[in-house]
Amino acid sequence: MKKILVLLIIAGALAGVALNYHFILFDNKMKMLKKTELTFEDTFVDARGAKKLNLLSKPALINAGIKDILDIK
């Protein structure tokens, strides 16, 4: 019973993190960006290579401030 309870707590914590943050994988690092809405959309985003320009076509990432991370003015 304790194992199930611990697993449920860990699963709930992971779901909470997935609902609150975007994880963006760049060429040499990973950045976390706070979401503006609680959704699972664009939780894990691959921005390696030329895929960085595709980030600017996603409204959820633009609202969260992806332009600040990419240094686009």
PyMOL Python script that loads the backbone (N, CA, C, O; Angstrom):
from pymol import cmd

cmd.read_pdbstr("""\
ATOM      1  N   MET A   1       0.819  -1.195   0.000  1.00  0.00           N
ATOM      2  CA  MET A   1       0.000   0.000   0.000  1.00  0.00           C
ATOM      3  C   MET A   1       0.863   1.258   0.000  1.00  0.00           C
ATOM      4  O   MET A   1       0.538   2.244  -0.663  1.00  0.00           O
ATOM      5  N   LYS A   2       1.970   1.217   0.753  1.00  0.00           N
ATOM      6  CA  LYS A   2       2.858   2.381   0.797  1.00  0.00           C
ATOM      7  C   LYS A   2       3.487   2.643  -0.569  1.00  0.00           C
ATOM      8  O   LYS A   2       3.646   3.794  -0.977  1.00  0.00           O
ATOM      9  N   LYS A   3       3.841   1.577  -1.266  1.00  0.00           N
ATOM     10  CA  LYS A   3       4.471   1.733  -2.574  1.00  0.00           C
ATOM     11  C   LYS A   3       3.517   2.413  -3.562  1.00  0.00           C
ATOM     12  O   LYS A   3       3.927   3.275  -4.339  1.00  0.00           O
ATOM     13  N   ILE A   4       2.260   2.021  -3.523  1.00  0.00           N
ATOM     14  CA  ILE A   4       1.268   2.615  -4.420  1.00  0.00           C
ATOM     15  C   ILE A   4       1.079   4.092  -4.103  1.00  0.00           C
ATOM     16  O   ILE A   4       0.976   4.916  -5.012  1.00  0.00           O
ATOM     17  N   LEU A   5       1.033   4.423  -2.838  1.00  0.00           N
ATOM     18  CA  LEU A   5       0.869   5.810  -2.424  1.00  0.00           C
ATOM     19  C   LEU A   5       2.065   6.659  -2.856  1.00  0.00           C
ATOM     20  O   LEU A   5       1.900   7.779  -3.340  1.00  0.00           O
ATOM     21  N   VAL A   6       3.259   6.119  -2.677  1.00  0.00           N
ATOM     22  CA  VAL A   6       4.469   6.846  -3.096  1.00  0.00           C
ATOM     23  C   VAL A   6       4.472   7.036  -4.609  1.00  0.00           C
ATOM     24  O   VAL A   6       4.809   8.114  -5.098  1.00  0.00           O
ATOM     25  N   LEU A   7       4.100   5.996  -5.352  1.00  0.00           N
ATOM     26  CA  LEU A   7       4.049   6.099  -6.810  1.00  0.00           C
ATOM     27  C   LEU A   7       3.013   7.129  -7.266  1.00  0.00           C
ATOM     28  O   LEU A   7       3.252   7.868  -8.222  1.00  0.00           O
ATOM     29  N   LEU A   8       1.878   7.180  -6.595  1.00  0.00           N
ATOM     30  CA  LEU A   8       0.857   8.171  -6.944  1.00  0.00           C
ATOM     31  C   LEU A   8       1.331   9.594  -6.654  1.00  0.00           C
ATOM     32  O   LEU A   8       1.042  10.513  -7.420  1.00  0.00           O
ATOM     33  N   ILE A   9       2.044   9.774  -5.572  1.00  0.00           N
ATOM     34  CA  ILE A   9       2.575  11.104  -5.240  1.00  0.00           C
ATOM     35  C   ILE A   9       3.622  11.530  -6.268  1.00  0.00           C
ATOM     36  O   ILE A   9       3.627  12.679  -6.709  1.00  0.00           O
ATOM     37  N   ILE A  10       4.499  10.616  -6.646  1.00  0.00           N
ATOM     38  CA  ILE A  10       5.526  10.933  -7.653  1.00  0.00           C
ATOM     39  C   ILE A  10       4.878  11.224  -9.004  1.00  0.00           C
ATOM     40  O   ILE A  10       5.273  12.169  -9.688  1.00  0.00           O
ATOM     41  N   ALA A  11       3.885  10.420  -9.396  1.00  0.00           N
ATOM     42  CA  ALA A  11       3.201  10.650 -10.673  1.00  0.00           C
ATOM     43  C   ALA A  11       2.472  11.991 -10.660  1.00  0.00           C
ATOM     44  O   ALA A  11       2.463  12.696 -11.669  1.00  0.00           O
ATOM     45  N   GLY A  12       1.869  12.346  -9.548  1.00  0.00           N
ATOM     46  CA  GLY A  12       1.189  13.634  -9.443  1.00  0.00           C
ATOM     47  C   GLY A  12       2.158  14.801  -9.532  1.00  0.00           C
ATOM     48  O   GLY A  12       1.861  15.817 -10.159  1.00  0.00           O
ATOM     49  N   ALA A  13       3.313  14.654  -8.908  1.00  0.00           N
ATOM     50  CA  ALA A  13       4.325  15.712  -8.976  1.00  0.00           C
ATOM     51  C   ALA A  13       4.845  15.880 -10.399  1.00  0.00           C
ATOM     52  O   ALA A  13       5.015  17.006 -10.865  1.00  0.00           O
ATOM     53  N   LEU A  14       5.098  14.777 -11.091  1.00  0.00           N
ATOM     54  CA  LEU A  14       5.572  14.855 -12.478  1.00  0.00           C
ATOM     55  C   LEU A  14       4.511  15.472 -13.388  1.00  0.00           C
ATOM     56  O   LEU A  14       4.840  16.253 -14.280  1.00  0.00           O
ATOM     57  N   ALA A  15       3.256  15.131 -13.171  1.00  0.00           N
ATOM     58  CA  ALA A  15       2.181  15.720 -13.969  1.00  0.00           C
ATOM     59  C   ALA A  15       2.074  17.218 -13.695  1.00  0.00           C
ATOM     60  O   ALA A  15       1.843  18.001 -14.616  1.00  0.00           O
ATOM     61  N   GLY A  16       2.241  17.618 -12.441  1.00  0.00           N
ATOM     62  CA  GLY A  16       2.210  19.041 -12.104  1.00  0.00           C
ATOM     63  C   GLY A  16       3.325  19.816 -12.776  1.00  0.00           C
ATOM     64  O   GLY A  16       3.106  20.927 -13.258  1.00  0.00           O
ATOM     65  N   VAL A  17       4.515  19.242 -12.813  1.00  0.00           N
ATOM     66  CA  VAL A  17       5.641  19.896 -13.491  1.00  0.00           C
ATOM     67  C   VAL A  17       5.375  19.971 -14.983  1.00  0.00           C
ATOM     68  O   VAL A  17       5.650  20.995 -15.608  1.00  0.00           O
ATOM     69  N   ALA A  18       4.845  18.901 -15.564  1.00  0.00           N
ATOM     70  CA  ALA A  18       4.549  18.888 -17.009  1.00  0.00           C
ATOM     71  C   ALA A  18       3.472  19.896 -17.369  1.00  0.00           C
ATOM     72  O   ALA A  18       3.482  20.439 -18.474  1.00  0.00           O
ATOM     73  N   LEU A  19       2.548  20.153 -16.464  1.00  0.00           N
ATOM     74  CA  LEU A  19       1.494  21.130 -16.733  1.00  0.00           C
ATOM     75  C   LEU A  19       1.977  22.570 -16.601  1.00  0.00           C
ATOM     76  O   LEU A  19       1.374  23.472 -17.181  1.00  0.00           O
ATOM     77  N   ASN A  20       3.036  22.800 -15.861  1.00  0.00           N
ATOM     78  CA  ASN A  20       3.469  24.154 -15.550  1.00  0.00           C
ATOM     79  C   ASN A  20       4.691  24.650 -16.316  1.00  0.00           C
ATOM     80  O   ASN A  20       4.956  25.852 -16.310  1.00  0.00           O
ATOM     81  N   TYR A  21       5.441  23.778 -16.971  1.00  0.00           N
ATOM     82  CA  TYR A  21       6.685  24.199 -17.611  1.00  0.00           C
ATOM     83  C   TYR A  21       6.833  23.625 -19.014  1.00  0.00           C
ATOM     84  O   TYR A  21       6.395  22.510 -19.296  1.00  0.00           O
ATOM     85  N   HIS A  22       7.466  24.415 -19.895  1.00  0.00           N
ATOM     86  CA  HIS A  22       7.942  23.943 -21.194  1.00  0.00           C
ATOM     87  C   HIS A  22       9.398  23.545 -20.998  1.00  0.00           C
ATOM     88  O   HIS A  22      10.158  24.286 -20.373  1.00  0.00           O
ATOM     89  N   PHE A  23       9.801  22.389 -21.520  1.00  0.00           N
ATOM     90  CA  PHE A  23      11.191  21.962 -21.506  1.00  0.00           C
ATOM     91  C   PHE A  23      11.680  22.025 -22.943  1.00  0.00           C
ATOM     92  O   PHE A  23      11.216  21.271 -23.798  1.00  0.00           O
ATOM     93  N   ILE A  24      12.619  22.929 -23.208  1.00  0.00           N
ATOM     94  CA  ILE A  24      13.072  23.187 -24.570  1.00  0.00           C
ATOM     95  C   ILE A  24      14.514  22.711 -24.699  1.00  0.00           C
ATOM     96  O   ILE A  24      15.399  23.209 -24.004  1.00  0.00           O
ATOM     97  N   LEU A  25      14.750  21.751 -25.584  1.00  0.00           N
ATOM     98  CA  LEU A  25      16.064  21.176 -25.804  1.00  0.00           C
ATOM     99  C   LEU A  25      16.759  21.919 -26.938  1.00  0.00           C
ATOM    100  O   LEU A  25      16.323  21.864 -28.088  1.00  0.00           O
ATOM    101  N   PHE A  26      17.849  22.615 -26.604  1.00  0.00           N
ATOM    102  CA  PHE A  26      18.667  23.302 -27.598  1.00  0.00           C
ATOM    103  C   PHE A  26      19.868  22.429 -27.935  1.00  0.00           C
ATOM    104  O   PHE A  26      19.977  21.306 -27.443  1.00  0.00           O
ATOM    105  N   ASP A  27      20.772  22.939 -28.774  1.00  0.00           N
ATOM    106  CA  ASP A  27      21.916  22.151 -29.214  1.00  0.00           C
ATOM    107  C   ASP A  27      22.809  21.701 -28.053  1.00  0.00           C
ATOM    108  O   ASP A  27      23.271  20.560 -28.034  1.00  0.00           O
ATOM    109  N   ASN A  28      23.052  22.586 -27.092  1.00  0.00           N
ATOM    110  CA  ASN A  28      23.992  22.234 -26.032  1.00  0.00           C
ATOM    111  C   ASN A  28      23.425  22.388 -24.621  1.00  0.00           C
ATOM    112  O   ASN A  28      24.168  22.257 -23.648  1.00  0.00           O
ATOM    113  N   LYS A  29      22.137  22.660 -24.491  1.00  0.00           N
ATOM    114  CA  LYS A  29      21.550  22.837 -23.163  1.00  0.00           C
ATOM    115  C   LYS A  29      20.042  22.650 -23.224  1.00  0.00           C
ATOM    116  O   LYS A  29      19.456  22.556 -24.302  1.00  0.00           O
ATOM    117  N   MET A  30      19.427  22.596 -22.052  1.00  0.00           N
ATOM    118  CA  MET A  30      17.972  22.511 -21.951  1.00  0.00           C
ATOM    119  C   MET A  30      17.498  23.687 -21.110  1.00  0.00           C
ATOM    120  O   MET A  30      18.081  23.989 -20.069  1.00  0.00           O
ATOM    121  N   LYS A  31      16.443  24.346 -21.561  1.00  0.00           N
ATOM    122  CA  LYS A  31      15.868  25.488 -20.846  1.00  0.00           C
ATOM    123  C   LYS A  31      14.458  25.148 -20.400  1.00  0.00           C
ATOM    124  O   LYS A  31      13.734  24.410 -21.068  1.00  0.00           O
ATOM    125  N   MET A  32      14.084  25.705 -19.253  1.00  0.00           N
ATOM    126  CA  MET A  32      12.711  25.576 -18.757  1.00  0.00           C
ATOM    127  C   MET A  32      12.042  26.933 -18.880  1.00  0.00           C
ATOM    128  O   MET A  32      12.643  27.967 -18.588  1.00  0.00           O
ATOM    129  N   LEU A  33      10.797  26.914 -19.315  1.00  0.00           N
ATOM    130  CA  LEU A  33      10.041  28.137 -19.499  1.00  0.00           C
ATOM    131  C   LEU A  33       8.670  27.942 -18.869  1.00  0.00           C
ATOM    132  O   LEU A  33       7.987  26.960 -19.159  1.00  0.00           O
ATOM    133  N   LYS A  34       8.267  28.860 -18.017  1.00  0.00           N
ATOM    134  CA  LYS A  34       6.983  28.769 -17.314  1.00  0.00           C
ATOM    135  C   LYS A  34       5.836  28.925 -18.310  1.00  0.00           C
ATOM    136  O   LYS A  34       5.834  29.852 -19.120  1.00  0.00           O
ATOM    137  N   LYS A  35       4.861  28.015 -18.248  1.00  0.00           N
ATOM    138  CA  LYS A  35       3.697  28.066 -19.135  1.00  0.00           C
ATOM    139  C   LYS A  35       2.721  29.128 -18.649  1.00  0.00           C
ATOM    140  O   LYS A  35       2.678  29.461 -17.465  1.00  0.00           O
ATOM    141  N   THR A  36       1.939  29.653 -19.587  1.00  0.00           N
ATOM    142  CA  THR A  36       0.911  30.624 -19.229  1.00  0.00           C
ATOM    143  C   THR A  36      -0.431  29.949 -18.961  1.00  0.00           C
ATOM    144  O   THR A  36      -1.303  30.538 -18.323  1.00  0.00           O
ATOM    145  N   GLU A  37      -0.604  28.719 -19.443  1.00  0.00           N
ATOM    146  CA  GLU A  37      -1.832  27.951 -19.225  1.00  0.00           C
ATOM    147  C   GLU A  37      -1.461  26.537 -18.796  1.00  0.00           C
ATOM    148  O   GLU A  37      -0.406  26.026 -19.171  1.00  0.00           O
ATOM    149  N   LEU A  38      -2.331  25.907 -18.009  1.00  0.00           N
ATOM    150  CA  LEU A  38      -2.081  24.539 -17.565  1.00  0.00           C
ATOM    151  C   LEU A  38      -2.534  23.553 -18.637  1.00  0.00           C
ATOM    152  O   LEU A  38      -3.692  23.138 -18.663  1.00  0.00           O
ATOM    153  N   THR A  39      -1.608  23.185 -19.520  1.00  0.00           N
ATOM    154  CA  THR A  39      -1.884  22.198 -20.566  1.00  0.00           C
ATOM    155  C   THR A  39      -0.663  21.310 -20.731  1.00  0.00           C
ATOM    156  O   THR A  39       0.429  21.634 -20.263  1.00  0.00           O
ATOM    157  N   PHE A  40      -0.866  20.185 -21.403  1.00  0.00           N
ATOM    158  CA  PHE A  40       0.262  19.315 -21.735  1.00  0.00           C
ATOM    159  C   PHE A  40       0.848  19.660 -23.106  1.00  0.00           C
ATOM    160  O   PHE A  40       1.806  19.019 -23.538  1.00  0.00           O
ATOM    161  N   GLU A  41       0.296  20.649 -23.790  1.00  0.00           N
ATOM    162  CA  GLU A  41       0.735  21.027 -25.126  1.00  0.00           C
ATOM    163  C   GLU A  41       2.133  21.645 -25.070  1.00  0.00           C
ATOM    164  O   GLU A  41       2.397  22.512 -24.237  1.00  0.00           O
ATOM    165  N   ASP A  42       3.005  21.210 -25.935  1.00  0.00           N
ATOM    166  CA  ASP A  42       4.376  21.711 -26.058  1.00  0.00           C
ATOM    167  C   ASP A  42       5.148  21.613 -24.741  1.00  0.00           C
ATOM    168  O   ASP A  42       5.893  22.526 -24.387  1.00  0.00           O
ATOM    169  N   THR A  43       4.972  20.517 -24.025  1.00  0.00           N
ATOM    170  CA  THR A  43       5.726  20.335 -22.782  1.00  0.00           C
ATOM    171  C   THR A  43       7.186  20.051 -23.098  1.00  0.00           C
ATOM    172  O   THR A  43       8.072  20.653 -22.491  1.00  0.00           O
ATOM    173  N   PHE A  44       7.453  19.152 -24.030  1.00  0.00           N
ATOM    174  CA  PHE A  44       8.817  18.848 -24.446  1.00  0.00           C
ATOM    175  C   PHE A  44       8.975  19.286 -25.894  1.00  0.00           C
ATOM    176  O   PHE A  44       8.268  18.798 -26.776  1.00  0.00           O
ATOM    177  N   VAL A  45       9.911  20.212 -26.141  1.00  0.00           N
ATOM    178  CA  VAL A  45      10.088  20.791 -27.462  1.00  0.00           C
ATOM    179  C   VAL A  45      11.533  20.605 -27.893  1.00  0.00           C
ATOM    180  O   VAL A  45      12.454  20.901 -27.132  1.00  0.00           O
ATOM    181  N   ASP A  46      11.736  20.115 -29.112  1.00  0.00           N
ATOM    182  CA  ASP A  46      13.072  19.931 -29.673  1.00  0.00           C
ATOM    183  C   ASP A  46      13.410  21.155 -30.514  1.00  0.00           C
ATOM    184  O   ASP A  46      12.739  21.431 -31.509  1.00  0.00           O
ATOM    185  N   ALA A  47      14.451  21.891 -30.118  1.00  0.00           N
ATOM    186  CA  ALA A  47      14.854  23.091 -30.845  1.00  0.00           C
ATOM    187  C   ALA A  47      16.304  22.983 -31.295  1.00  0.00           C
ATOM    188  O   ALA A  47      17.031  23.976 -31.322  1.00  0.00           O
ATOM    189  N   ARG A  48      16.712  21.787 -31.644  1.00  0.00           N
ATOM    190  CA  ARG A  48      18.090  21.602 -32.104  1.00  0.00           C
ATOM    191  C   ARG A  48      18.178  21.926 -33.588  1.00  0.00           C
ATOM    192  O   ARG A  48      17.265  21.633 -34.361  1.00  0.00           O
ATOM    193  N   GLY A  49      19.280  22.529 -33.964  1.00  0.00           N
ATOM    194  CA  GLY A  49      19.518  22.838 -35.362  1.00  0.00           C
ATOM    195  C   GLY A  49      18.595  23.908 -35.902  1.00  0.00           C
ATOM    196  O   GLY A  49      18.399  24.943 -35.264  1.00  0.00           O
ATOM    197  N   ALA A  50      18.027  23.669 -37.067  1.00  0.00           N
ATOM    198  CA  ALA A  50      17.173  24.650 -37.734  1.00  0.00           C
ATOM    199  C   ALA A  50      15.750  24.671 -37.187  1.00  0.00           C
ATOM    200  O   ALA A  50      14.928  25.456 -37.658  1.00  0.00           O
ATOM    201  N   LYS A  51      15.446  23.840 -36.220  1.00  0.00           N
ATOM    202  CA  LYS A  51      14.084  23.769 -35.669  1.00  0.00           C
ATOM    203  C   LYS A  51      13.762  24.962 -34.779  1.00  0.00           C
ATOM    204  O   LYS A  51      12.619  25.112 -34.347  1.00  0.00           O
ATOM    205  N   LYS A  52      14.736  25.806 -34.499  1.00  0.00           N
ATOM    206  CA  LYS A  52      14.504  26.975 -33.647  1.00  0.00           C
ATOM    207  C   LYS A  52      13.467  27.915 -34.256  1.00  0.00           C
ATOM    208  O   LYS A  52      12.683  28.524 -33.529  1.00  0.00           O
ATOM    209  N   LEU A  53      13.456  28.036 -35.568  1.00  0.00           N
ATOM    210  CA  LEU A  53      12.491  28.919 -36.219  1.00  0.00           C
ATOM    211  C   LEU A  53      11.067  28.408 -36.083  1.00  0.00           C
ATOM    212  O   LEU A  53      10.125  29.200 -36.118  1.00  0.00           O
ATOM    213  N   ASN A  54      10.889  27.103 -35.928  1.00  0.00           N
ATOM    214  CA  ASN A  54       9.550  26.543 -35.746  1.00  0.00           C
ATOM    215  C   ASN A  54       8.951  26.937 -34.409  1.00  0.00           C
ATOM    216  O   ASN A  54       7.731  26.903 -34.251  1.00  0.00           O
ATOM    217  N   LEU A  55       9.779  27.312 -33.444  1.00  0.00           N
ATOM    218  CA  LEU A  55       9.274  27.723 -32.132  1.00  0.00           C
ATOM    219  C   LEU A  55       8.438  28.990 -32.225  1.00  0.00           C
ATOM    220  O   LEU A  55       7.522  29.199 -31.429  1.00  0.00           O
ATOM    221  N   LEU A  56       8.753  29.825 -33.190  1.00  0.00           N
ATOM    222  CA  LEU A  56       8.046  31.090 -33.329  1.00  0.00           C
ATOM    223  C   LEU A  56       6.659  30.937 -33.954  1.00  0.00           C
ATOM    224  O   LEU A  56       5.910  31.909 -34.050  1.00  0.00           O
ATOM    225  N   SER A  57       6.319  29.730 -34.375  1.00  0.00           N
ATOM    226  CA  SER A  57       4.991  29.492 -34.943  1.00  0.00           C
ATOM    227  C   SER A  57       4.035  28.885 -33.924  1.00  0.00           C
ATOM    228  O   SER A  57       2.900  28.555 -34.269  1.00  0.00           O
ATOM    229  N   LYS A  58       4.471  28.734 -32.681  1.00  0.00           N
ATOM    230  CA  LYS A  58       3.636  28.137 -31.644  1.00  0.00           C
ATOM    231  C   LYS A  58       3.183  29.214 -30.663  1.00  0.00           C
ATOM    232  O   LYS A  58       4.004  29.743 -29.913  1.00  0.00           O
ATOM    233  N   PRO A  59       1.908  29.545 -30.655  1.00  0.00           N
ATOM    234  CA  PRO A  59       1.408  30.630 -29.796  1.00  0.00           C
ATOM    235  C   PRO A  59       1.655  30.407 -28.307  1.00  0.00           C
ATOM    236  O   PRO A  59       1.893  31.371 -27.579  1.00  0.00           O
ATOM    237  N   ALA A  60       1.604  29.166 -27.839  1.00  0.00           N
ATOM    238  CA  ALA A  60       1.819  28.899 -26.411  1.00  0.00           C
ATOM    239  C   ALA A  60       3.238  29.273 -26.002  1.00  0.00           C
ATOM    240  O   ALA A  60       3.454  29.791 -24.907  1.00  0.00           O
ATOM    241  N   LEU A  61       4.205  29.013 -26.876  1.00  0.00           N
ATOM    242  CA  LEU A  61       5.600  29.354 -26.576  1.00  0.00           C
ATOM    243  C   LEU A  61       5.840  30.856 -26.677  1.00  0.00           C
ATOM    244  O   LEU A  61       6.610  31.412 -25.895  1.00  0.00           O
ATOM    245  N   ILE A  62       5.199  31.507 -27.619  1.00  0.00           N
ATOM    246  CA  ILE A  62       5.353  32.960 -27.756  1.00  0.00           C
ATOM    247  C   ILE A  62       4.784  33.663 -26.535  1.00  0.00           C
ATOM    248  O   ILE A  62       5.397  34.597 -26.019  1.00  0.00           O
ATOM    249  N   ASN A  63       3.617  33.227 -26.064  1.00  0.00           N
ATOM    250  CA  ASN A  63       3.019  33.826 -24.873  1.00  0.00           C
ATOM    251  C   ASN A  63       3.867  33.594 -23.629  1.00  0.00           C
ATOM    252  O   ASN A  63       3.879  34.427 -22.723  1.00  0.00           O
ATOM    253  N   ALA A  64       4.575  32.468 -23.580  1.00  0.00           N
ATOM    254  CA  ALA A  64       5.410  32.150 -22.422  1.00  0.00           C
ATOM    255  C   ALA A  64       6.730  32.914 -22.448  1.00  0.00           C
ATOM    256  O   ALA A  64       7.401  32.999 -21.419  1.00  0.00           O
ATOM    257  N   GLY A  65       7.124  33.474 -23.596  1.00  0.00           N
ATOM    258  CA  GLY A  65       8.334  34.285 -23.669  1.00  0.00           C
ATOM    259  C   GLY A  65       9.511  33.625 -24.346  1.00  0.00           C
ATOM    260  O   GLY A  65      10.653  33.841 -23.939  1.00  0.00           O
ATOM    261  N   ILE A  66       9.268  32.830 -25.362  1.00  0.00           N
ATOM    262  CA  ILE A  66      10.363  32.163 -26.065  1.00  0.00           C
ATOM    263  C   ILE A  66      11.287  33.154 -26.762  1.00  0.00           C
ATOM    264  O   ILE A  66      12.465  32.868 -26.974  1.00  0.00           O
ATOM    265  N   LYS A  67      10.750  34.318 -27.115  1.00  0.00           N
ATOM    266  CA  LYS A  67      11.577  35.336 -27.790  1.00  0.00           C
ATOM    267  C   LYS A  67      12.713  35.807 -26.886  1.00  0.00           C
ATOM    268  O   LYS A  67      13.799  36.121 -27.372  1.00  0.00           O
ATOM    269  N   ASP A  68      12.475  35.857 -25.591  1.00  0.00           N
ATOM    270  CA  ASP A  68      13.524  36.275 -24.656  1.00  0.00           C
ATOM    271  C   ASP A  68      14.651  35.246 -24.594  1.00  0.00           C
ATOM    272  O   ASP A  68      15.820  35.614 -24.472  1.00  0.00           O
ATOM    273  N   ILE A  69      14.313  33.978 -24.675  1.00  0.00           N
ATOM    274  CA  ILE A  69      15.328  32.932 -24.638  1.00  0.00           C
ATOM    275  C   ILE A  69      16.138  32.925 -25.924  1.00  0.00           C
ATOM    276  O   ILE A  69      17.351  32.720 -25.895  1.00  0.00           O
ATOM    277  N   LEU A  70      15.473  33.147 -27.051  1.00  0.00           N
ATOM    278  CA  LEU A  70      16.149  33.134 -28.348  1.00  0.00           C
ATOM    279  C   LEU A  70      16.834  34.454 -28.673  1.00  0.00           C
ATOM    280  O   LEU A  70      17.518  34.551 -29.692  1.00  0.00           O
ATOM    281  N   ASP A  71      16.670  35.464 -27.839  1.00  0.00           N
ATOM    282  CA  ASP A  71      17.233  36.807 -28.066  1.00  0.00           C
ATOM    283  C   ASP A  71      16.749  37.424 -29.363  1.00  0.00           C
ATOM    284  O   ASP A  71      17.528  38.024 -30.103  1.00  0.00           O
ATOM    285  N   ILE A  72      15.459  37.277 -29.638  1.00  0.00           N
ATOM    286  CA  ILE A  72      14.853  37.875 -30.829  1.00  0.00           C
ATOM    287  C   ILE A  72      14.093  39.124 -30.382  1.00  0.00           C
ATOM    288  O   ILE A  72      13.336  39.100 -29.413  1.00  0.00           O
ATOM    289  N   LYS A  73      14.313  40.194 -31.102  1.00  0.00           N
ATOM    290  CA  LYS A  73      13.656  41.460 -30.732  1.00  0.00           C
ATOM    291  C   LYS A  73      12.586  41.818 -31.711  1.00  0.00           C
ATOM    292  O   LYS A  73      11.929  42.848 -31.558  1.00  0.00           O
TER     293      LYS A  73
END
""", "prot")
cmd.dss("prot")
cmd.show_as("cartoon", "prot")
cmd.util.cbc("prot")
cmd.orient("prot")
